Amino acid sequence: MFSSFEWTMALRYLRARRQEGFISVIATFSFLGIGLGVATLIIVMSVMNGFRAELLDRILGLNGHYEVRAPAEESLVDFDGVVARLANIPEVVRVTPIVEGQVMASGKAASGALVRGISPNQLAALDVISTGIVEGSLENFGNDNSIVLGYRLARTLGVSAGDKVKLISAQGTPTAFGTMPRVKTFDVAGLFDTGMYEYDSGYIYMSLNAAQNYFRLGDGVTALEVFATDPDTALAIRSEVINAVNIRAFIYDWQQSRASFFNALEVERNVMFLILTLIILVAAFNIISSLIMLVKDKGRDIAILRTMGATRGMIMRVFFIAGASIGVVGTL
């Protein structure tokens, strides 16, 4: 495509002689500008992608990629068939029945919290929790009187592993004197640190049986959490998940469950990409300016080449090679 003559002339112009040092300086700055711009783009986008992946691992490591939730004031019953069908989907790793409910937790102080009932083996499968125990352990979690809570919530309540916490539910017990709040005392088996403030300051885990008894759901649960191999795979199997759930329930994927959060993260990522692209464009203008100055400086050489038989296309390709070389080397 390009002749050896064109390559020779382009490289010769880039290696300016002493009296043409200013052109060489402009070319050097163009190299550096492109190199710094591309390096900044790669570094920042890598950090943003890594940050997103870490957040996904932590958030979806607790909540699953799909949530099959019962309508308000109802529970999912006879869900074993749904669990079996979901588990038969090749991309599904596990399905976890969950009981959720809002409570007031009381120790030396009081704070609102979200109780999540889960079987002991399913809790152990949540790496974010099982590897994040900072005090106590999960050994006694199967006990119906034991709970595990976030360390920030424990700090707010003024309790530690081995202490007792009183849980008060608004779903009270009807009596002749009115509705009495449901109150029960639990032992703190352990404290976890997920690195996510929302979870560490507001989550309490208890065994599935204990949660079903506490919220009086019988054998029902409030949700099924579906864990897939990875987030992108999870989105691709949405139709299979919907077909597997043949009971009255709402189905949310991970993007729908936290749409505002992930949308904000995506907007931030796109804005950063745009800003860094503008930096590279500024560096590209340096190449254009250096080429213009090079053409101006080489006007006499161009005239000589034209009289020797060089075509306009050959002259254009010489300077194109010079500019492209600056851009390619700067990018590398």
LUMDOLUM-541835 format. One line per 2 residues: number of its first residue (from 1); their letters; for each residue x, y, z of C-alpha. Coordinates in steps of 0.5 Angstrom, whole numbers. Example, Ala and Ser with C-alpha at 12.3 -4.5 7.8 and 13.67 -1.06 7.14 Angstrom:
<atoms>
1) as) 25/-9/16; 27/-2/14 .
</atoms>
This chain:
<atoms>
1) mf) 0/0/0; 6/5/2 .
3) ss) 12/5/-2; 19/4/1 .
5) fe) 20/11/-2; 14/14/2 .
7) wt) 17/10/9; 24/13/8 .
9) ma) 21/20/7; 16/20/13 .
11) lr) 21/17/18; 27/22/15 .
13) yl) 22/28/17; 21/25/24 .
15) ra) 28/25/25; 29/32/24 .
17) rr) 36/35/23; 39/40/28 .
19) qe) 36/46/25; 29/43/25 .
21) gf) 29/42/32; 23/45/34 .
23) is) 19/41/29; 22/35/33 .
25) vi) 20/38/40; 13/38/37 .
27) at) 13/31/35; 16/29/42 .
29) fs) 10/33/45; 5/29/41 .
31) fl) 8/22/43; 8/24/50 .
33) gi) 1/27/49; -2/21/46 .
35) gl) 2/16/51; -1/20/57 .
37) gv) -8/20/54; -8/13/53 .
39) at) -5/11/59; -10/15/63 .
41) li) -16/12/59; -13/5/61 .
43) iv) -12/6/68; -18/9/70 .
45) ms) -23/5/66; -19/-1/69 .
47) vm) -20/2/76; -28/3/74 .
49) ng) -29/-4/71; -25/-7/77 .
51) fr) -30/-3/82; -36/-5/79 .
53) ae) -34/-12/79; -32/-12/86 .
55) ll) -39/-9/88; -43/-14/84 .
57) dr) -39/-19/87; -41/-17/94 .
59) il) -48/-14/93; -50/-21/89 .
61) gl) -46/-25/93; -51/-23/99 .
63) ng) -58/-22/95; -57/-27/89 .
65) hy) -58/-25/81; -66/-27/81 .
67) ev) -71/-25/87; -77/-29/86 .
69) ra) -82/-25/92; -88/-26/94 .
71) pa) -94/-21/94; -94/-16/100 .
73) ee) -97/-19/106; -97/-26/103 .
75) sl) -91/-32/103; -89/-37/98 .
77) vd) -92/-44/100; -91/-51/96 .
79) fd) -85/-48/93; -80/-54/93 .
81) gv) -82/-56/86; -80/-49/84 .
83) va) -74/-49/87; -73/-56/83 .
85) rl) -74/-53/77; -70/-47/78 .
87) an) -64/-51/80; -65/-56/74 .
89) ip) -63/-49/69; -55/-51/68 .
91) ev) -53/-44/69; -56/-44/76 .
93) vr) -51/-45/82; -56/-45/88 .
95) vt) -63/-43/90; -64/-40/97 .
97) pi) -71/-40/101; -71/-33/105 .
99) ve) -75/-30/110; -75/-23/111 .
101) gq) -78/-18/116; -77/-11/119 .
103) vm) -76/-11/126; -73/-6/132 .
105) as) -67/-9/135; -65/-7/142 .
107) gk) -59/-8/146; -56/-3/150 .
109) aa) -59/2/145; -64/1/139 .
111) sg) -64/1/132; -68/-2/126 .
113) al) -66/-8/122; -68/-13/117 .
115) vr) -68/-20/119; -66/-25/114 .
117) gi) -68/-32/115; -64/-37/112 .
119) sp) -61/-44/113; -55/-45/116 .
121) nq) -52/-49/110; -54/-43/105 .
123) la) -51/-38/110; -44/-42/110 .
125) al) -45/-42/102; -45/-34/102 .
127) dv) -37/-33/102; -39/-25/103 .
129) is) -41/-27/110; -37/-34/112 .
131) tg) -31/-31/110; -33/-24/114 .
133) iv) -34/-26/121; -30/-22/125 .
135) eg) -32/-24/132; -36/-30/134 .
137) sl) -37/-36/129; -43/-39/125 .
139) en) -42/-46/129; -48/-44/133 .
141) fg) -52/-41/128; -57/-47/127 .
143) nd) -60/-46/134; -66/-43/133 .
145) ns) -64/-38/139; -58/-35/135 .
147) iv) -57/-30/130; -51/-26/127 .
149) lg) -51/-19/125; -47/-14/122 .
151) yr) -41/-11/126; -44/-4/125 .
153) la) -51/-5/128; -47/-9/134 .
155) rt) -43/-3/135; -50/2/135 .
157) lg) -53/-3/139; -47/-4/144 .
159) vs) -47/-11/144; -42/-16/142 .
161) ag) -41/-24/141; -44/-28/146 .
163) dk) -49/-22/148; -57/-22/148 .
165) vk) -61/-18/143; -68/-17/144 .
167) li) -72/-17/137; -79/-13/137 .
169) sa) -83/-14/131; -89/-10/129 .
171) qg) -93/-16/127; -96/-17/134 .
173) tp) -100/-22/137; -108/-20/138 .
175) ta) -110/-20/145; -116/-17/149 .
177) fg) -113/-11/150; -110/-10/143 .
179) tm) -105/-12/139; -98/-13/143 .
181) pr) -92/-13/139; -88/-19/138 .
183) vk) -82/-20/142; -76/-25/143 .
185) tf) -69/-25/146; -64/-28/141 .
187) dv) -56/-30/143; -51/-26/138 .
189) ag) -47/-32/135; -43/-28/131 .
191) lf) -41/-21/128; -40/-20/120 .
193) dt) -36/-15/116; -38/-15/109 .
195) gm) -35/-8/107; -42/-5/105 .
197) ye) -45/0/110; -52/-2/108 .
199) yd) -51/-9/110; -46/-8/116 .
201) sg) -51/-3/119; -58/-6/118 .
203) yi) -58/-14/117; -59/-19/122 .
205) ym) -59/-27/120; -62/-32/123 .
207) sl) -64/-39/122; -70/-41/117 .
209) na) -74/-44/122; -73/-39/127 .
211) aq) -75/-34/122; -81/-38/120 .
213) ny) -83/-39/127; -82/-31/129 .
215) fr) -86/-28/123; -91/-34/124 .
217) lg) -90/-36/116; -91/-44/118 .
219) dg) -87/-47/112; -88/-41/108 .
221) vt) -82/-36/106; -82/-29/103 .
223) al) -77/-30/97; -73/-35/93 .
225) ev) -66/-32/91; -63/-35/85 .
227) fa) -55/-35/84; -52/-36/77 .
229) td) -45/-37/75; -44/-30/73 .
231) pd) -48/-23/72; -48/-23/65 .
233) ta) -50/-30/64; -56/-29/69 .
235) la) -59/-24/65; -59/-29/59 .
237) ir) -63/-34/62; -69/-29/64 .
239) se) -74/-33/60; -72/-40/63 .
241) vi) -73/-37/70; -80/-34/69 .
243) na) -82/-41/66; -79/-45/72 .
245) vn) -83/-40/76; -91/-42/76 .
247) ir) -93/-39/82; -96/-33/84 .
249) af) -90/-28/85; -86/-22/83 .
251) iy) -79/-24/79; -73/-19/79 .
253) dw) -67/-19/76; -60/-16/79 .
255) qq) -61/-10/75; -68/-9/77 .
257) sr) -67/-10/84; -62/-4/84 .
259) as) -63/0/78; -62/6/81 .
261) ff) -55/4/84; -52/1/78 .
263) na) -55/6/73; -51/11/77 .
265) le) -45/7/77; -46/6/69 .
267) ve) -47/14/68; -41/15/72 .
269) rn) -37/10/68; -39/13/61 .
271) vm) -38/20/64; -31/18/65 .
273) fl) -30/15/59; -32/21/55 .
275) il) -27/26/59; -21/21/58 .
277) tl) -23/21/50; -23/29/50 .
279) ii) -16/28/53; -14/24/47 .
281) lv) -17/28/42; -13/34/45 .
283) aa) -7/30/44; -9/28/37 .
285) fn) -10/36/36; -2/36/37 .
287) ii) -1/31/32; -5/35/27 .
289) ss) -1/42/29; 5/38/28 .
291) li) 4/36/21; 1/43/19 .
293) ml) 8/46/22; 12/40/18 .
295) vk) 8/41/12; 10/49/12 .
297) dk) 17/47/14; 18/42/8 .
299) gr) 15/47/3; 21/47/-1 .
301) di) 23/40/0; 16/38/-3 .
303) ai) 17/43/-9; 23/39/-11 .
305) lr) 20/32/-10; 14/35/-14 .
307) tm) 19/37/-20; 22/30/-19 .
309) ga) 16/26/-21; 13/25/-14 .
311) tr) 5/25/-14; 0/29/-10 .
313) gm) -2/22/-7; 5/20/-5 .
315) im) 7/27/-2; 0/26/2 .
317) rv) 2/19/4; 9/21/7 .
319) ff) 6/26/12; 0/21/13 .
321) ia) 5/16/15; 9/21/19 .
323) ga) 2/23/23; 0/16/24 .
325) si) 7/14/27; 6/19/32 .
327) gv) 0/16/34; 1/9/34 .
329) vg) 8/9/38; 4/14/43 .
331) tl) -1/9/44; 4/3/44 .
</atoms>
